Amino acid sequence: MLWQEWWIWMIAGAVLAIFEVLIPGFILLGFAIGAAAVGLLLWLGVLGASLSVLLFVFAIVSLLAWLALRRVVGVRQGQVKIWDRDINDDINKG
């Protein structure tokens, strides 16, 4: 089956990493790391060919990578903007 091939997972990881560059925010990078890790483990022969095991490892590694990225990169101070006025307020005054 196609999901048993290590190179498919590596290509998926590369595509997700490219999308992360196009859509920044460290959302897809965790998935890219998870897919690359599954590809590497398949290449090394550590993982079996069961789709459920591959998806479980992908999910766990992706979650751990995302949590690590959030800890390392973090949320910058002042990143969240709280708006105190609406853009439509200017239209209604005129």
N, C-alpha and C positions, 0 to 999 in steps of 0.2 A: 504494500500500500504506500501511497505517496507520503503520508505523515511519518513513516518509518525511516525516511531518508534524511540524513543529517544535513545535507546541503539545502534542502527545502527550508528547514528551520533557520539556517544561517542566512539565506536570502530573505526570509521573512524578517529576521532581526535587522538586516541592512536596510530594507525598505522602511521599516518602522523608524529606524534611526534617521533616515533621510526625511521622512515626514516630520520628525521632531524638529529638524532644522527649519522646515517650512512653517510649522505650527509650534512655536516655542511655548514652554510652560512646564517642562519636565513631566509630561503626562505619558507620552508614547515612549520615552526613553526607558522607563521601567519595563515595558513590554518588550522593547528591543533587547534589553539585557536578558530577560527571561527566555526569549526565543533563541538568542545566541547561546545561552547556557544549556538549553535542551539540545541544540545542535551539537555543541561540544561534547556533552555527555553521550549522545548517540554515536558520535564519531569515535569516542574512546571505548565504546561498548559497555558502558556502565548501566545504561537504561535498557529495558526491554522494549518490545514493539507494541505494547498495549496502548491504545489511544487514550484510555482513561488515565493511565500512569503518566503519559507524556503531558497531557493537559493539566494534571495535578501538579507535576513538577514545574511546568510553565507558570501556573497561577501562583504557586508559593514563591518561586524565585522572582517573579515580576513584582509581587507585593513587597518582598524584602528589599528589592532594588529600589522601589518607589519610596519606601520608608527611609532607606539610607540616603537617597537623594534629597528628601525633604529635610533630613537632619543636617546633611552637609551643606546644601544650598540654602535651605530654609526659606522662610517668608521674610522678605526685606521689610524693615520698619517703614511704615508709610506706604506700603504697597497697595493697601486697600483704601480706596477713596470713598469717603462718605459725602454725598452731595447734600448741601443744605438749601439749594434752590433749583428750580426746574428751568430748563431752557425756554419753555413756553411762557414763563412769567414775563419775559421781555416782550413777547408778542402781545400779550393781553394789556400791558401798560400803555402801548402806543395807540 
